[in-house]
Amino acid sequence: VQLVEAGGGLVQPGGSLRLSCAASGSIFSIYGMGWYRQAPGKQRELVAIIVRGGSTNYADSVKGRFTISRDNAKNTVYLQMNSLKPEDTAVYFCNVWTDSMKTYDYWGQGTQVTVSS
């Protein structure tokens, strides 16, 4: 299974970015898709997840600014990030899993998001 991420980059505070992550390969069923991030010197943390049926969960720090969505036909998850802040700077990782127990759990290679003036 391959996860290909795109959309990271450098943006000024208050700006927007849209991340995408496409899953391909021998994956028959996707239950959940999500984004995590890791800033230098910090642990990886949850940003947002979306599970089958459309239920979502967001970190408190991004609520109201970020929106996660998925295209099941394309096995793709998106993260729309608005009103970006310098503290959003991190490597963002895509995560995909096949069932509620995360029996099979896949990670992308990460994409850098830098928020700076």
N, CA, C and O of each residue as an XYZ file, in Angstrom:
468
protein
N       0.846     -1.182      0.000
C       0.000      0.000      0.000
C       0.885      1.237      0.000
O       1.834      1.346      0.777
N       0.559      2.149     -0.872
C       1.312      3.416     -0.946
C       0.398      4.581     -0.620
O      -0.748      4.630     -1.066
N       0.914      5.520      0.161
C       0.213      6.768      0.440
C       1.055      7.892     -0.124
O       2.213      8.063      0.259
N       0.479      8.653     -1.029
C       1.197      9.748     -1.672
C       0.572     11.062     -1.216
O      -0.592     11.349     -1.497
N       1.367     11.842     -0.512
C       0.908     13.126      0.023
C       1.347     14.259     -0.884
O       2.366     14.170     -1.568
N       0.569     15.313     -0.879
C       0.899     16.499     -1.666
C       0.266     17.716     -1.017
O      -0.681     17.607     -0.237
N       0.813     18.882     -1.358
C       0.189     20.135     -0.947
C       0.901     20.918      0.125
O       0.477     22.027      0.451
N       1.971     20.385      0.687
C       2.695     21.148      1.692
C       3.457     22.299      1.067
O       3.529     22.431     -0.154
N       4.029     23.139      1.936
C       4.808     24.263      1.435
C       4.953     25.353      2.459
O       4.690     25.165      3.647
N       5.384     26.515      1.966
C       5.585     27.692      2.805
C       4.420     28.650      2.590
O       4.047     28.942      1.454
N       3.850     29.133      3.684
C       2.723     30.061      3.594
C       2.855     31.089      4.712
O       3.406     30.804      5.775
N       2.343     32.285      4.453
C       2.379     33.333      5.474
C       1.286     33.107      6.511
O       0.272     32.471      6.220
N       1.487     33.620      7.710
C       0.422     33.529      8.724
C      -0.895     34.091      8.188
O      -0.934     35.135      7.537
N      -1.969     33.361      8.484
C      -3.272     33.754      7.973
C      -3.619     33.141      6.630
O      -4.755     33.245      6.169
N      -2.657     32.510      6.009
C      -2.874     31.906      4.708
C      -3.509     30.528      4.782
O      -3.873     30.046      5.855
N      -3.633     29.908      3.618
C      -4.288     28.601      3.509
C      -3.445     27.637      2.696
O      -2.677     28.032      1.819
N      -3.611     26.371      3.011
C      -3.030     25.277      2.243
C      -4.015     24.127      2.230
O      -4.842     23.987      3.131
N      -3.916     23.307      1.200
C      -4.747     22.100      1.124
C      -3.839     20.906      0.907
O      -3.134     20.826     -0.099
N      -3.857     19.989      1.841
C      -3.099     18.756      1.721
C      -3.982     17.660      1.141
O      -5.193     17.632      1.363
N      -3.354     16.764      0.397
C      -4.070     15.585     -0.087
C      -3.215     14.353      0.136
O      -1.989     14.433      0.216
N      -3.879     13.215      0.235
C      -3.193     11.938      0.433
C      -3.992     10.877     -0.291
O      -5.147     10.615      0.042
N      -3.363     10.262     -1.293
C      -4.022      9.234     -2.084
C      -3.444      7.870     -1.743
O      -2.227      7.680     -1.757
N      -4.319      6.924     -1.438
C      -3.910      5.559     -1.124
C      -4.060      4.686     -2.361
O      -5.061      4.762     -3.075
N      -3.043      3.851     -2.605
C      -3.106      2.928     -3.740
C      -2.462      1.606     -3.350
O      -1.766      1.503     -2.339
N      -2.712      0.605     -4.175
C      -2.138     -0.707     -3.890
C      -3.194     -1.680     -3.401
O      -4.385     -1.499     -3.655
N      -2.750     -2.714     -2.695
C      -3.649     -3.782     -2.253
C      -4.387     -3.394     -0.976
O      -4.146     -3.947      0.097
N      -5.269     -2.450     -1.118
C      -6.080     -2.053      0.037
C      -7.540     -2.178     -0.367
O      -8.029     -1.432     -1.215
N      -8.226     -3.126      0.249
C      -9.578     -3.452     -0.190
C     -10.636     -2.606      0.485
O     -11.706     -2.367     -0.075
N     -10.341     -2.164      1.663
C     -11.340     -1.417      2.400
C     -10.646     -0.438      3.332
O      -9.731     -0.801      4.070
N     -11.087      0.786      3.286
C     -10.538      1.804      4.187
C     -11.607      2.205      5.193
O     -12.705      2.613      4.817
N     -11.281      2.087      6.457
C     -12.213      2.518      7.504
C     -11.950      3.969      7.893
O     -12.869      4.788      7.906
N     -10.728      4.276      8.201
C     -10.417      5.622      8.665
C      -9.253      6.233      7.905
O      -8.373      5.535      7.402
N      -9.277      7.547      7.839
C      -8.205      8.311      7.217
C      -7.962      9.539      8.089
O      -8.890     10.105      8.666
N      -6.702      9.933      8.171
C      -6.447     11.067      9.035
C      -5.107     11.716      8.801
O      -4.294     11.269      7.992
N      -4.910     12.782      9.536
C      -3.672     13.544      9.481
C      -3.118     13.717     10.882
O      -3.849     14.014     11.827
N      -1.816     13.526     10.998
C      -1.062     13.793     12.210
C       0.050     14.759     11.843
O       0.370     14.932     10.667
N       0.632     15.382     12.841
C       1.760     16.279     12.554
C       2.810     16.160     13.652
O       2.522     15.778     14.786
N       4.031     16.500     13.273
C       5.135     16.461     14.224
C       6.017     17.666     14.001
O       6.607     17.835     12.934
N       6.102     18.495     15.012
C       6.974     19.662     14.981
C       8.332     19.279     15.564
O       8.426     18.314     16.321
N       9.379     20.019     15.223
C      10.717     19.702     15.738
C      10.726     19.647     17.259
O      10.247     20.563     17.929
N      11.279     18.556     17.797
C      11.391     18.408     19.238
C      10.113     18.032     19.943
O      10.075     17.974     21.172
N       9.055     17.772     19.178
C       7.780     17.411     19.795
C       7.314     16.045     19.316
O       7.794     15.519     18.312
N       6.365     15.485     20.059
C       5.802     14.204     19.666
C       4.788     14.393     18.538
O       4.217     15.469     18.358
N       4.585     13.313     17.789
C       3.561     13.347     16.756
C       2.198     13.475     17.431
O       1.928     12.827     18.442
N       1.335     14.331     16.849
C       0.031     14.543     17.438
C      -1.067     14.458     16.387
O      -0.845     14.710     15.202
N      -2.240     14.101     16.851
C      -3.409     14.039     15.981
C      -3.801     15.437     15.527
O      -3.821     16.377     16.322
N      -4.114     15.565     14.235
C      -4.678     16.810     13.717
C      -6.172     16.624     13.460
O      -7.004     17.362     13.988
N      -6.497     15.618     12.633
C      -7.899     15.359     12.302
C      -8.032     13.961     11.731
O      -7.123     13.458     11.070
N      -9.179     13.333     11.992
C      -9.470     12.045     11.391
C     -10.904     12.029     10.879
O     -11.758     12.779     11.352
N     -11.147     11.162      9.907
C     -12.492     10.959      9.385
C     -12.664      9.469      9.152
O     -11.816      8.827      8.531
N     -13.765      8.920      9.651
C     -13.988      7.488      9.529
C     -15.168      7.215      8.612
O     -15.905      8.117      8.214
N     -15.318      5.933      8.292
C     -16.416      5.533      7.414
C     -17.744      6.035      7.973
O     -18.041      5.869      9.156
N     -18.519      6.639      7.116
C     -19.771      7.240      7.568
C     -19.663      8.745      7.705
O     -20.674      9.447      7.757
N     -18.437      9.240      7.762
C     -18.224     10.674      7.757
C     -17.960     11.337      9.084
O     -17.767     12.552      9.133
N     -17.945     10.573     10.171
C     -17.665     11.190     11.470
C     -16.235     11.701     11.508
O     -15.313     11.059     11.005
N     -16.069     12.866     12.111
C     -14.754     13.491     12.170
C     -14.363     13.814     13.606
O     -15.203     13.900     14.501
N     -13.068     13.988     13.790
C     -12.543     14.410     15.086
C     -11.349     15.314     14.825
O     -10.507     15.016     13.977
N     -11.280     16.419     15.558
C     -10.219     17.394     15.356
C      -9.499     17.686     16.669
O     -10.083     17.614     17.751
N      -8.228     18.015     16.545
C      -7.509     18.548     17.692
C      -8.105     19.910     18.043
O      -8.516     20.659     17.157
N      -8.148     20.223     19.319
C      -8.721     21.502     19.740
C      -8.011     22.678     19.077
O      -8.631     23.698     18.778
N      -6.733     22.529     18.855
C      -5.932     23.634     18.314
C      -6.272     23.982     16.867
O      -5.906     25.055     16.389
N      -6.966     23.090     16.169
C      -7.276     23.351     14.755
C      -8.773     23.481     14.489
O      -9.176     23.791     13.368
N      -9.587     23.251     15.491
C     -11.039     23.342     15.295
C     -11.430     24.718     14.798
O     -10.976     25.740     15.312
N     -12.283     24.721     13.784
C     -12.729     25.981     13.217
C     -11.815     26.525     12.137
O     -12.189     27.451     11.417
N     -10.624     25.966     12.016
C      -9.678     26.435     10.992
C      -9.383     25.370      9.938
O      -9.196     25.684      8.763
N      -9.342     24.113     10.365
C      -9.028     23.012      9.453
C     -10.287     22.200      9.173
O     -11.168     22.083     10.024
N     -10.357     21.643      7.966
C     -11.463     20.768      7.593
C     -10.920     19.534      6.895
O     -10.174     19.634      5.921
N     -11.301     18.372      7.403
C     -10.898     17.116      6.780
C     -12.055     16.576      5.955
O     -13.218     16.691      6.343
N     -11.724     15.985      4.812
C     -12.738     15.375      3.958
C     -12.104     14.198      3.226
O     -10.881     14.054      3.195
N     -12.955     13.359      2.636
C     -12.437     12.200      1.920
C     -13.258     11.932      0.676
O     -14.456     12.211      0.627
N     -12.593     11.387     -0.324
C     -13.242     10.942     -1.555
C     -13.056      9.431     -1.599
O     -11.975      8.949     -1.938
N     -14.093      8.685     -1.261
C     -13.973      7.232     -1.165
C     -13.683      6.596     -2.522
O     -12.976      5.590     -2.595
N     -14.212      7.162     -3.578
C     -13.979      6.606     -4.916
C     -12.505      6.696     -5.314
O     -12.005      5.877     -6.084
N     -11.822      7.702     -4.776
C     -10.414      7.906     -5.111
C      -9.479      7.467     -3.990
O      -8.262      7.600     -4.114
N     -10.034      6.946     -2.897
C      -9.219      6.577     -1.731
C      -8.300      7.733     -1.328
O      -7.112      7.539     -1.069
N      -8.864      8.915     -1.280
C      -8.083     10.116     -1.022
C      -8.686     10.897      0.141
O      -9.904     11.024      0.269
N      -7.799     11.413      0.980
C      -8.215     12.265      2.088
C      -7.579     13.638      1.897
O      -6.453     13.763      1.417
N      -8.327     14.656      2.284
C      -7.877     16.032      2.135
C      -7.866     16.731      3.499
O      -8.612     16.367      4.408
N      -7.012     17.729      3.612
C      -7.014     18.584      4.792
C      -6.925     20.027      4.320
O      -5.878     20.482      3.860
N      -8.031     20.731      4.441
C      -8.057     22.151      4.118
C      -7.659     22.926      5.367
O      -8.311     22.830      6.407
N      -6.590     23.688      5.253
C      -6.060     24.417      6.406
C      -6.163     25.915      6.140
O      -5.519     26.438      5.231
N      -6.964     26.587      6.926
C      -7.155     28.028      6.799
C      -6.646     28.742      8.043
O      -6.431     28.119      9.083
N      -6.457     30.034      7.931
C      -6.007     30.858      9.062
C      -4.787     30.233      9.731
O      -4.736     30.096     10.953
N      -3.835     29.868      8.936
C      -2.659     29.176      9.454
C      -1.844     30.070     10.375
O      -1.737     31.280     10.175
N      -1.270     29.430     11.395
C      -0.468     30.117     12.393
C       0.946     29.539     12.392
O       1.143     28.405     11.956
N       1.927     30.291     12.867
C       3.290     29.750     12.933
C       3.366     28.435     13.714
O       4.184     27.571     13.399
N       2.522     28.286     14.722
C       2.548     27.043     15.512
C       1.983     25.843     14.760
O       2.043     24.722     15.265
N       1.440     26.052     13.572
C       1.014     24.933     12.733
C       2.181     24.338     11.945
O       2.032     23.307     11.290
N       3.328     24.987     12.012
C       4.506     24.499     11.299
C       4.891     23.115     11.808
O       5.101     22.920     13.005
N       4.982     22.159     10.891
C       5.284     20.774     11.252
C       5.365     19.939      9.976
O       5.036     20.402      8.884
N       5.807     18.709     10.147
C       5.662     17.716      9.085
C       4.311     17.039      9.301
O       4.019     16.548     10.392
N       3.502     17.019      8.263
C       2.164     16.444      8.333
C       2.184     15.055      7.696
O       2.663     14.873      6.577
N       1.654     14.085      8.432
C       1.645     12.688      7.989
C       0.215     12.218      7.772
O      -0.674     12.476      8.584
N       0.018     11.534      6.673
C      -1.262     10.900      6.382
C      -1.282      9.508      7.013
O      -0.275      8.801      7.019
N      -2.439      9.131      7.541
C      -2.617      7.823      8.168
C      -3.895      7.193      7.640
O      -4.935      7.850      7.591
N      -3.830      5.949      7.250
C      -4.992      5.230      6.724
C      -5.060      3.874      7.414
O      -4.040      3.208      7.585
N      -6.248      3.472      7.805
C      -6.401      2.164      8.450
C      -7.658      1.466      7.965
O      -8.607      2.087      7.486
N      -7.622      0.115      8.115
C      -8.639     -0.683      7.433
C      -9.860     -1.004      8.280
O     -10.900     -1.368      7.732
N      -9.766     -0.881      9.599
C     -10.912     -1.202     10.447
C     -10.770     -0.458     11.770
O      -9.763      0.204     12.019
N     -11.768     -0.573     12.592
C     -11.776      0.208     13.838
C     -10.671     -0.196     14.798
O     -10.310      0.581     15.682
N     -10.125     -1.404     14.639
C      -9.035     -1.860     15.501
C      -7.665     -1.549     14.922
O      -6.641     -1.889     15.514
N      -7.650     -0.896     13.756
C      -6.383     -0.582     13.084
C      -5.549     -1.838     12.866
O      -4.345     -1.840     13.125
N      -6.183     -2.901     12.392
C      -5.474     -4.133     12.101
C      -4.367     -3.891     11.086
O      -3.251     -4.391     11.230
N      -4.688     -3.130     10.075
C      -3.697     -2.710      9.091
C      -3.684     -1.182      9.084
O      -4.708     -0.520      8.915
N      -2.499     -0.669      9.271
C      -2.317      0.749      9.560
C      -1.183      1.255      8.695
O      -0.073      0.727      8.762
N      -1.439      2.268      7.884
C      -0.442      2.729      6.919
C      -0.171      4.216      7.109
O      -1.052      4.992      7.479
N       1.094      4.587      6.838
C       1.506      5.979      7.009
C       2.170      6.504      5.740
O       2.868      5.775      5.036
N       1.936      7.777      5.468
C       2.638      8.442      4.385
C       4.029      8.887      4.822
O       4.411      8.731      5.982
N       4.774      9.441      3.875
C       6.154      9.827      4.140
C       6.255     11.193      4.813
O       7.311     11.557      5.331
N       5.177     11.935      4.806
C       5.168     13.246      5.446
C       5.376     14.370      4.443
O       6.092     14.222      3.453
N       4.735     15.489      4.722
C       4.909     16.676      3.888
C       5.094     17.884      4.815
O       4.371     18.042      5.799
N       6.059     18.719      4.488
C       6.400     19.848      5.348
C       5.441     21.008      5.125
O       5.176     21.409      3.992
N       4.930     21.537      6.225
C       4.135     22.765      6.205
C       4.864     23.788      7.069
O       5.111     23.550      8.251
N       5.204     24.915      6.476
C       5.893     25.973      7.197
C       5.077     27.252      7.110
O       4.752     27.726      6.022
N       4.752     27.802      8.269
C       3.972     29.040      8.336
C       4.902     30.119      8.890
O       5.278     30.095     10.062
N       5.257     31.048      8.037
C       6.228     32.067      8.424
C       6.095     33.272      7.519
O       5.752     33.158      6.343
N       6.377     34.439      8.098
C       6.376     35.661      7.301
C       7.781     35.971      6.804
O       7.985     36.967      6.111
